[in-house]
Amino acid sequence: MDPLQPEPVTYLCGDCGEENTLKPGDVVQCRKCGHRILHKKRTRRIMQFQAR
């Protein structure tokens, strides 16, 4: 994979729950039902932020 190309992100459709993988420049729309509200999946990666 090219390090300059961001990797695709998986989203869940707000209507039917179908998983959709989107790349930059893709239309934000479910491929199954056409619904236009997609939710980003939660990550399993541990994220820690330092408070200032």
N, CA, C, O and CB atoms as a CASP TS submission, in Angstrom:
PFRMAT TS
TARGET T0000
AUTHOR 0000-0000-0000
METHOD Language model
MODEL 1
PARENT N/A
ATOM      1  N   MET     1       0.844  -1.180   0.000  1.00  0.00           N
ATOM      2  CA  MET     1       0.000   0.000   0.000  1.00  0.00           C
ATOM      3  C   MET     1       0.889   1.243   0.000  1.00  0.00           C
ATOM      4  O   MET     1       1.894   1.286   0.709  1.00  0.00           O
ATOM      5  CB  MET     1      -0.960  -0.001   1.223  1.00  0.00           C
ATOM      6  N   ASP     2       0.533   2.225  -0.770  1.00  0.00           N
ATOM      7  CA  ASP     2       1.265   3.473  -0.870  1.00  0.00           C
ATOM      8  C   ASP     2       1.102   4.276   0.423  1.00  0.00           C
ATOM      9  O   ASP     2      -0.028   4.492   0.861  1.00  0.00           O
ATOM     10  CB  ASP     2       0.781   4.290  -2.086  1.00  0.00           C
ATOM     11  N   PRO     3       2.208   4.729   1.050  1.00  0.00           N
ATOM     12  CA  PRO     3       2.072   5.461   2.315  1.00  0.00           C
ATOM     13  C   PRO     3       1.371   6.814   2.171  1.00  0.00           C
ATOM     14  O   PRO     3       0.914   7.371   3.169  1.00  0.00           O
ATOM     15  CB  PRO     3       3.433   5.673   2.919  1.00  0.00           C
ATOM     16  N   LEU     4       1.277   7.347   0.966  1.00  0.00           N
ATOM     17  CA  LEU     4       0.599   8.622   0.757  1.00  0.00           C
ATOM     18  C   LEU     4      -0.913   8.469   0.646  1.00  0.00           C
ATOM     19  O   LEU     4      -1.652   9.433   0.845  1.00  0.00           O
ATOM     20  CB  LEU     4       1.133   9.288  -0.485  1.00  0.00           C
ATOM     21  N   GLN     5      -1.376   7.259   0.328  1.00  0.00           N
ATOM     22  CA  GLN     5      -2.808   7.002   0.189  1.00  0.00           C
ATOM     23  C   GLN     5      -3.391   6.616   1.545  1.00  0.00           C
ATOM     24  O   GLN     5      -2.945   5.631   2.134  1.00  0.00           O
ATOM     25  CB  GLN     5      -3.073   5.887  -0.858  1.00  0.00           C
ATOM     26  N   PRO     6      -4.382   7.364   2.063  1.00  0.00           N
ATOM     27  CA  PRO     6      -5.011   6.946   3.323  1.00  0.00           C
ATOM     28  C   PRO     6      -5.802   5.660   3.117  1.00  0.00           C
ATOM     29  O   PRO     6      -6.365   5.426   2.048  1.00  0.00           O
ATOM     30  CB  PRO     6      -5.934   8.060   3.871  1.00  0.00           C
ATOM     31  N   GLU     7      -5.837   4.831   4.158  1.00  0.00           N
ATOM     32  CA  GLU     7      -6.558   3.571   4.014  1.00  0.00           C
ATOM     33  C   GLU     7      -8.065   3.791   4.121  1.00  0.00           C
ATOM     34  O   GLU     7      -8.507   4.727   4.788  1.00  0.00           O
ATOM     35  CB  GLU     7      -6.094   2.565   5.072  1.00  0.00           C
ATOM     36  N   PRO     8      -8.853   2.939   3.474  1.00  0.00           N
ATOM     37  CA  PRO     8     -10.311   3.080   3.531  1.00  0.00           C
ATOM     38  C   PRO     8     -10.827   2.899   4.958  1.00  0.00           C
ATOM     39  O   PRO     8     -10.234   2.176   5.758  1.00  0.00           O
ATOM     40  CB  PRO     8     -10.982   2.062   2.595  1.00  0.00           C
ATOM     41  N   VAL     9     -11.935   3.566   5.260  1.00  0.00           N
ATOM     42  CA  VAL     9     -12.540   3.518   6.590  1.00  0.00           C
ATOM     43  C   VAL     9     -13.900   2.829   6.466  1.00  0.00           C
ATOM     44  O   VAL     9     -14.621   3.041   5.492  1.00  0.00           O
ATOM     45  CB  VAL     9     -12.686   4.959   7.208  1.00  0.00           C
ATOM     46  N   THR    10     -14.245   2.006   7.456  1.00  0.00           N
ATOM     47  CA  THR    10     -15.510   1.289   7.452  1.00  0.00           C
ATOM     48  C   THR    10     -16.543   2.053   8.273  1.00  0.00           C
ATOM     49  O   THR    10     -16.277   2.464   9.403  1.00  0.00           O
ATOM     50  CB  THR    10     -15.328  -0.140   8.002  1.00  0.00           C
ATOM     51  N   TYR    11     -17.721   2.237   7.688  1.00  0.00           N
ATOM     52  CA  TYR    11     -18.825   2.933   8.335  1.00  0.00           C
ATOM     53  C   TYR    11     -20.034   2.016   8.387  1.00  0.00           C
ATOM     54  O   TYR    11     -20.157   1.093   7.581  1.00  0.00           O
ATOM     55  CB  TYR    11     -19.166   4.247   7.594  1.00  0.00           C
ATOM     56  N   LEU    12     -20.934   2.272   9.345  1.00  0.00           N
ATOM     57  CA  LEU    12     -22.184   1.525   9.453  1.00  0.00           C
ATOM     58  C   LEU    12     -23.336   2.413   9.007  1.00  0.00           C
ATOM     59  O   LEU    12     -23.401   3.584   9.379  1.00  0.00           O
ATOM     60  CB  LEU    12     -22.410   1.018  10.904  1.00  0.00           C
ATOM     61  N   CYS    13     -24.244   1.858   8.212  1.00  0.00           N
ATOM     62  CA  CYS    13     -25.412   2.601   7.753  1.00  0.00           C
ATOM     63  C   CYS    13     -26.347   2.845   8.930  1.00  0.00           C
ATOM     64  O   CYS    13     -26.572   1.947   9.741  1.00  0.00           O
ATOM     65  CB  CYS    13     -26.145   1.840   6.616  1.00  0.00           C
ATOM     66  N   GLY    14     -26.891   4.052   9.028  1.00  0.00           N
ATOM     67  CA  GLY    14     -27.803   4.400  10.098  1.00  0.00           C
ATOM     68  C   GLY    14     -29.184   3.792   9.930  1.00  0.00           C
ATOM     69  O   GLY    14     -29.973   3.786  10.874  1.00  0.00           O
ATOM     70  N   ASP    15     -29.489   3.281   8.744  1.00  0.00           N
ATOM     71  CA  ASP    15     -30.820   2.729   8.477  1.00  0.00           C
ATOM     72  C   ASP    15     -30.822   1.201   8.499  1.00  0.00           C
ATOM     73  O   ASP    15     -31.565   0.590   9.267  1.00  0.00           O
ATOM     74  CB  ASP    15     -31.330   3.224   7.130  1.00  0.00           C
ATOM     75  N   CYS    16     -29.991   0.584   7.656  1.00  0.00           N
ATOM     76  CA  CYS    16     -30.020  -0.879   7.538  1.00  0.00           C
ATOM     77  C   CYS    16     -28.900  -1.574   8.306  1.00  0.00           C
ATOM     78  O   CYS    16     -28.963  -2.789   8.490  1.00  0.00           O
ATOM     79  CB  CYS    16     -29.940  -1.271   6.089  1.00  0.00           C
ATOM     80  N   GLY    17     -27.870  -0.844   8.763  1.00  0.00           N
ATOM     81  CA  GLY    17     -26.787  -1.438   9.540  1.00  0.00           C
ATOM     82  C   GLY    17     -25.706  -2.100   8.703  1.00  0.00           C
ATOM     83  O   GLY    17     -24.802  -2.730   9.251  1.00  0.00           O
ATOM     84  N   GLU    18     -25.782  -1.970   7.397  1.00  0.00           N
ATOM     85  CA  GLU    18     -24.797  -2.560   6.489  1.00  0.00           C
ATOM     86  C   GLU    18     -23.444  -1.861   6.651  1.00  0.00           C
ATOM     87  O   GLU    18     -23.396  -0.645   6.841  1.00  0.00           O
ATOM     88  CB  GLU    18     -25.284  -2.465   5.020  1.00  0.00           C
ATOM     89  N   GLU    19     -22.335  -2.629   6.576  1.00  0.00           N
ATOM     90  CA  GLU    19     -21.003  -2.046   6.625  1.00  0.00           C
ATOM     91  C   GLU    19     -20.636  -1.522   5.238  1.00  0.00           C
ATOM     92  O   GLU    19     -20.820  -2.212   4.235  1.00  0.00           O
ATOM     93  CB  GLU    19     -19.958  -3.085   7.120  1.00  0.00           C
ATOM     94  N   ASN    20     -20.119  -0.302   5.193  1.00  0.00           N
ATOM     95  CA  ASN    20     -19.687   0.319   3.941  1.00  0.00           C
ATOM     96  C   ASN    20     -18.259   0.797   4.112  1.00  0.00           C
ATOM     97  O   ASN    20     -17.932   1.445   5.106  1.00  0.00           O
ATOM     98  CB  ASN    20     -20.625   1.499   3.534  1.00  0.00           C
ATOM     99  N   THR    21     -17.404   0.482   3.147  1.00  0.00           N
ATOM    100  CA  THR    21     -16.026   0.939   3.168  1.00  0.00           C
ATOM    101  C   THR    21     -15.901   2.102   2.199  1.00  0.00           C
ATOM    102  O   THR    21     -16.208   1.973   1.014  1.00  0.00           O
ATOM    103  CB  THR    21     -15.038  -0.210   2.803  1.00  0.00           C
ATOM    104  N   LEU    22     -15.448   3.241   2.715  1.00  0.00           N
ATOM    105  CA  LEU    22     -15.327   4.445   1.899  1.00  0.00           C
ATOM    106  C   LEU    22     -13.880   4.901   1.818  1.00  0.00           C
ATOM    107  O   LEU    22     -13.138   4.834   2.799  1.00  0.00           O
ATOM    108  CB  LEU    22     -16.201   5.563   2.462  1.00  0.00           C
ATOM    109  N   LYS    23     -13.491   5.363   0.647  1.00  0.00           N
ATOM    110  CA  LYS    23     -12.195   5.970   0.428  1.00  0.00           C
ATOM    111  C   LYS    23     -12.413   7.468   0.262  1.00  0.00           C
ATOM    112  O   LYS    23     -13.535   7.898  -0.005  1.00  0.00           O
ATOM    113  CB  LYS    23     -11.474   5.353  -0.814  1.00  0.00           C
ATOM    114  N   PRO    24     -11.366   8.265   0.414  1.00  0.00           N
ATOM    115  CA  PRO    24     -11.527   9.706   0.193  1.00  0.00           C
ATOM    116  C   PRO    24     -12.067   9.978  -1.213  1.00  0.00           C
ATOM    117  O   PRO    24     -11.581   9.409  -2.191  1.00  0.00           O
ATOM    118  CB  PRO    24     -10.181  10.440   0.399  1.00  0.00           C
ATOM    119  N   GLY    25     -13.058  10.835  -1.307  1.00  0.00           N
ATOM    120  CA  GLY    25     -13.662  11.176  -2.594  1.00  0.00           C
ATOM    121  C   GLY    25     -14.910  10.375  -2.919  1.00  0.00           C
ATOM    122  O   GLY    25     -15.630  10.726  -3.853  1.00  0.00           O
ATOM    123  N   ASP    26     -15.193   9.294  -2.169  1.00  0.00           N
ATOM    124  CA  ASP    26     -16.401   8.505  -2.405  1.00  0.00           C
ATOM    125  C   ASP    26     -17.634   9.260  -1.909  1.00  0.00           C
ATOM    126  O   ASP    26     -17.533  10.116  -1.029  1.00  0.00           O
ATOM    127  CB  ASP    26     -16.296   7.131  -1.708  1.00  0.00           C
ATOM    128  N   VAL    27     -18.786   8.942  -2.474  1.00  0.00           N
ATOM    129  CA  VAL    27     -20.056   9.528  -2.050  1.00  0.00           C
ATOM    130  C   VAL    27     -20.454   8.896  -0.726  1.00  0.00           C
ATOM    131  O   VAL    27     -20.391   7.676  -0.576  1.00  0.00           O
ATOM    132  CB  VAL    27     -21.170   9.320  -3.128  1.00  0.00           C
ATOM    133  N   VAL    28     -20.868   9.725   0.243  1.00  0.00           N
ATOM    134  CA  VAL    28     -21.296   9.228   1.554  1.00  0.00           C
ATOM    135  C   VAL    28     -22.738   8.762   1.415  1.00  0.00           C
ATOM    136  O   VAL    28     -23.681   9.533   1.597  1.00  0.00           O
ATOM    137  CB  VAL    28     -21.155  10.334   2.674  1.00  0.00           C
ATOM    138  N   GLN    29     -22.887   7.478   1.086  1.00  0.00           N
ATOM    139  CA  GLN    29     -24.203   6.895   0.852  1.00  0.00           C
ATOM    140  C   GLN    29     -24.079   5.385   0.980  1.00  0.00           C
ATOM    141  O   GLN    29     -23.105   4.796   0.510  1.00  0.00           O
ATOM    142  CB  GLN    29     -24.768   7.301  -0.550  1.00  0.00           C
ATOM    143  N   CYS    30     -25.065   4.756   1.614  1.00  0.00           N
ATOM    144  CA  CYS    30     -25.073   3.302   1.765  1.00  0.00           C
ATOM    145  C   CYS    30     -25.216   2.658   0.389  1.00  0.00           C
ATOM    146  O   CYS    30     -26.032   3.083  -0.429  1.00  0.00           O
ATOM    147  CB  CYS    30     -26.223   2.843   2.713  1.00  0.00           C
ATOM    148  N   ARG    31     -24.418   1.638   0.153  1.00  0.00           N
ATOM    149  CA  ARG    31     -24.471   0.958  -1.143  1.00  0.00           C
ATOM    150  C   ARG    31     -25.669   0.018  -1.250  1.00  0.00           C
ATOM    151  O   ARG    31     -26.067  -0.353  -2.354  1.00  0.00           O
ATOM    152  CB  ARG    31     -23.187   0.179  -1.375  1.00  0.00           C
ATOM    153  N   LYS    32     -26.249  -0.371  -0.105  1.00  0.00           N
ATOM    154  CA  LYS    32     -27.377  -1.302  -0.119  1.00  0.00           C
ATOM    155  C   LYS    32     -28.721  -0.581  -0.218  1.00  0.00           C
ATOM    156  O   LYS    32     -29.533  -0.900  -1.086  1.00  0.00           O
ATOM    157  CB  LYS    32     -27.350  -2.166   1.129  1.00  0.00           C
ATOM    158  N   CYS    33     -28.962   0.416   0.695  1.00  0.00           N
ATOM    159  CA  CYS    33     -30.288   1.034   0.741  1.00  0.00           C
ATOM    160  C   CYS    33     -30.304   2.495   0.284  1.00  0.00           C
ATOM    161  O   CYS    33     -31.378   3.061   0.081  1.00  0.00           O
ATOM    162  CB  CYS    33     -30.829   0.948   2.138  1.00  0.00           C
ATOM    163  N   GLY    34     -29.119   3.119   0.119  1.00  0.00           N
ATOM    164  CA  GLY    34     -29.072   4.495  -0.358  1.00  0.00           C
ATOM    165  C   GLY    34     -29.175   5.543   0.732  1.00  0.00           C
ATOM    166  O   GLY    34     -29.165   6.739   0.440  1.00  0.00           O
ATOM    167  N   HIS    35     -29.275   5.113   2.001  1.00  0.00           N
ATOM    168  CA  HIS    35     -29.364   6.048   3.125  1.00  0.00           C
ATOM    169  C   HIS    35     -28.069   6.865   3.191  1.00  0.00           C
ATOM    170  O   HIS    35     -26.991   6.338   2.916  1.00  0.00           O
ATOM    171  CB  HIS    35     -29.616   5.286   4.477  1.00  0.00           C
ATOM    172  N   ARG    36     -28.171   8.147   3.553  1.00  0.00           N
ATOM    173  CA  ARG    36     -27.000   9.022   3.508  1.00  0.00           C
ATOM    174  C   ARG    36     -26.410   9.347   4.877  1.00  0.00           C
ATOM    175  O   ARG    36     -25.554  10.225   4.982  1.00  0.00           O
ATOM    176  CB  ARG    36     -27.360  10.293   2.822  1.00  0.00           C
ATOM    177  N   ILE    37     -26.855   8.649   5.935  1.00  0.00           N
ATOM    178  CA  ILE    37     -26.275   8.852   7.259  1.00  0.00           C
ATOM    179  C   ILE    37     -25.478   7.606   7.619  1.00  0.00           C
ATOM    180  O   ILE    37     -26.042   6.525   7.793  1.00  0.00           O
ATOM    181  CB  ILE    37     -27.381   9.149   8.334  1.00  0.00           C
ATOM    182  N   LEU    38     -24.164   7.764   7.727  1.00  0.00           N
ATOM    183  CA  LEU    38     -23.273   6.664   8.067  1.00  0.00           C
ATOM    184  C   LEU    38     -22.548   6.997   9.357  1.00  0.00           C
ATOM    185  O   LEU    38     -22.166   8.143   9.590  1.00  0.00           O
ATOM    186  CB  LEU    38     -22.265   6.386   6.925  1.00  0.00           C
ATOM    187  N   HIS    39     -22.362   5.981  10.198  1.00  0.00           N
ATOM    188  CA  HIS    39     -21.695   6.149  11.479  1.00  0.00           C
ATOM    189  C   HIS    39     -20.351   5.433  11.438  1.00  0.00           C
ATOM    190  O   HIS    39     -20.257   4.304  10.956  1.00  0.00           O
ATOM    191  CB  HIS    39     -22.573   5.612  12.639  1.00  0.00           C
ATOM    192  N   LYS    40     -19.307   6.095  11.947  1.00  0.00           N
ATOM    193  CA  LYS    40     -17.983   5.495  11.972  1.00  0.00           C
ATOM    194  C   LYS    40     -17.934   4.417  13.050  1.00  0.00           C
ATOM    195  O   LYS    40     -18.435   4.611  14.158  1.00  0.00           O
ATOM    196  CB  LYS    40     -16.896   6.568  12.216  1.00  0.00           C
ATOM    197  N   LYS    41     -17.324   3.279  12.714  1.00  0.00           N
ATOM    198  CA  LYS    41     -17.215   2.185  13.672  1.00  0.00           C
ATOM    199  C   LYS    41     -16.228   2.555  14.769  1.00  0.00           C
ATOM    200  O   LYS    41     -15.292   3.323  14.548  1.00  0.00           O
ATOM    201  CB  LYS    41     -16.782   0.882  12.971  1.00  0.00           C
ATOM    202  N   ARG    42     -16.451   2.003  15.941  1.00  0.00           N
ATOM    203  CA  ARG    42     -15.513   2.209  17.049  1.00  0.00           C
ATOM    204  C   ARG    42     -14.238   1.415  16.780  1.00  0.00           C
ATOM    205  O   ARG    42     -14.259   0.362  16.144  1.00  0.00           O
ATOM    206  CB  ARG    42     -16.149   1.785  18.410  1.00  0.00           C
ATOM    207  N   THR    43     -13.141   1.947  17.278  1.00  0.00           N
ATOM    208  CA  THR    43     -11.861   1.282  17.101  1.00  0.00           C
ATOM    209  C   THR    43     -11.546   0.420  18.322  1.00  0.00           C
ATOM    210  O   THR    43     -11.992   0.727  19.427  1.00  0.00           O
ATOM    211  CB  THR    43     -10.742   2.314  16.863  1.00  0.00           C
ATOM    212  N   ARG    44     -10.802  -0.625  18.137  1.00  0.00           N
ATOM    213  CA  ARG    44     -10.361  -1.487  19.236  1.00  0.00           C
ATOM    214  C   ARG    44      -9.000  -1.010  19.771  1.00  0.00           C
ATOM    215  O   ARG    44      -8.528  -1.490  20.802  1.00  0.00           O
ATOM    216  CB  ARG    44     -10.273  -2.967  18.766  1.00  0.00           C
ATOM    217  N   ARG    45      -8.383  -0.069  19.060  1.00  0.00           N
ATOM    218  CA  ARG    45      -7.071   0.434  19.449  1.00  0.00           C
ATOM    219  C   ARG    45      -7.204   1.293  20.712  1.00  0.00           C
ATOM    220  O   ARG    45      -8.118   2.110  20.825  1.00  0.00           O
ATOM    221  CB  ARG    45      -6.430   1.251  18.292  1.00  0.00           C
ATOM    222  N   ILE    46      -6.285   1.096  21.650  1.00  0.00           N
ATOM    223  CA  ILE    46      -6.295   1.896  22.874  1.00  0.00           C
ATOM    224  C   ILE    46      -5.743   3.264  22.554  1.00  0.00           C
ATOM    225  O   ILE    46      -4.640   3.389  22.021  1.00  0.00           O
ATOM    226  CB  ILE    46      -5.476   1.219  24.008  1.00  0.00           C
ATOM    227  N   MET    47      -6.513   4.299  22.882  1.00  0.00           N
ATOM    228  CA  MET    47      -6.092   5.669  22.621  1.00  0.00           C
ATOM    229  C   MET    47      -5.960   6.380  23.951  1.00  0.00           C
ATOM    230  O   MET    47      -6.867   6.328  24.782  1.00  0.00           O
ATOM    231  CB  MET    47      -7.095   6.410  21.683  1.00  0.00           C
ATOM    232  N   GLN    48      -4.828   7.049  24.156  1.00  0.00           N
ATOM    233  CA  GLN    48      -4.586   7.753  25.400  1.00  0.00           C
ATOM    234  C   GLN    48      -4.160   9.177  25.060  1.00  0.00           C
ATOM    235  O   GLN    48      -3.276   9.393  24.232  1.00  0.00           O
ATOM    236  CB  GLN    48      -3.508   7.027  26.265  1.00  0.00           C
ATOM    237  N   PHE    49      -4.798  10.137  25.707  1.00  0.00           N
ATOM    238  CA  PHE    49      -4.485  11.530  25.480  1.00  0.00           C
ATOM    239  C   PHE    49      -3.980  12.148  26.782  1.00  0.00           C
ATOM    240  O   PHE    49      -4.447  11.804  27.868  1.00  0.00           O
ATOM    241  CB  PHE    49      -5.720  12.292  24.944  1.00  0.00           C
ATOM    242  N   GLN    50      -3.041  13.045  26.659  1.00  0.00           N
ATOM    243  CA  GLN    50      -2.486  13.692  27.824  1.00  0.00           C
ATOM    244  C   GLN    50      -3.198  15.034  28.046  1.00  0.00           C
ATOM    245  O   GLN    50      -3.260  15.871  27.145  1.00  0.00           O
ATOM    246  CB  GLN    50      -0.959  13.890  27.662  1.00  0.00           C
ATOM    247  N   ALA    51      -3.734  15.226  29.256  1.00  0.00           N
ATOM    248  CA  ALA    51      -4.422  16.463  29.586  1.00  0.00           C
ATOM    249  C   ALA    51      -3.395  17.549  29.867  1.00  0.00           C
ATOM    250  O   ALA    51      -2.336  17.299  30.443  1.00  0.00           O
ATOM    251  CB  ALA    51      -5.361  16.269  30.798  1.00  0.00           C
ATOM    252  N   ARG    52      -3.734  18.754  29.449  1.00  0.00           N
ATOM    253  CA  ARG    52      -2.826  19.884  29.696  1.00  0.00           C
ATOM    254  C   ARG    52      -3.518  20.913  30.500  1.00  0.00           C
ATOM    255  O   ARG    52      -2.930  21.947  30.819  1.00  0.00           O
ATOM    256  CB  ARG    52      -2.317  20.494  28.400  1.00  0.00           C
TER
END
